[in-house]
Amino acid sequence: MGDVDMSSSLMDNVKSLVEFLRERGFKVTKPSSLGECVEISVDAKGFVFFLYIFSGSNDNLIIKITTSPRTCHESLLDPKGLFIISNNIETIKEKILDKVERLKKISRIIKV
């Protein structure tokens, strides 16, 4: 994988995700280009997670959600994270909320 394609379409989707998460009361960092992907750190009312956003084929976004900071490549290999692959930003928004809830549950189970 080379540097992330910082196309206006990708950045528009990233901005839309940031706005969506902030509207839900989450604290969201400014998106950072890590070369192969864009990283967003999110504090969801005490539960911190990271979104790694990649450009895929057919206008798909590939998003890996993890609970610890990684490089782009490491995020893809992290067994404790969850993937979202879609070309529909509204679907992605819904799935982020669903998968964050799953990660919260998994994190509580692992800590016990």
Summary of the structure (lengths in Angstrom):
residues: 112
radius of gyration: 13.2
end to end distance: 37.5
largest distance: 43.6
contacts: 318
relative contact order: 0.16
helix: 43%
strand: 28%
